């Protein structure tokens, strides 16, 4: 897969997340997906995303930077949202916060096999 094709697949994946098109998630995420070293599988990955959207009703993934080096994608995703209650152990309680997530994805057969993700928690803390 070339850089452009992989970038297009990734952008389609992000669109799927933003639409909460869970029935199509399996088109983008491998059945054996691993997230930050933990084997989630597709069903566990879906539960994680559903929980994220429950905790953050206005969650929207805004790709700010995208680097494609097949089979890898590196992305910086920006968020400007209002998490309810606690988020990442912080008492956000519906306040609007902006932060970024830096993520590296490994693809196999055009599906996400591994995800390494770091959220800028310090940026949230600074806003509270």
C-alpha positions, 0 to 999 in steps of 0.5 A: 500500500502506498502513502496516499492510499494508506492516508485515505484509509486513515481519513476514512477511519477518522470519518467513521469515528466522527459519525460513530459508524460502529457497524463499519469499524471492522472495515478499518480495525483488525480483529486482533487490534492492540492498543498501548500494549493491551490486546483489545480485539475489535469488540474491546476497541469498540467498547473503548470508543463507545465509552469515550463518546459516552464520557465526551458527547461532543467528541470530534477527531480533528486530524492536525498532522498526518504522516504516512510511512506504510505500514505506519501512520503517525497522527496528531489529533486535536480535540476541543470538547466538554468531557462529563465528570472525570476524564483521565482522572481529572475533574473536568465536569463539563468544562470545555478543554482543548488537548491533543493526542499523538498516535502511531498506528500500524496497519496490516491488510489495510486495517489497524493492527496496533495503536500507540497513543499518548494524550496531552494530559498536562494541557488539560490540567493547565486549563482547569 
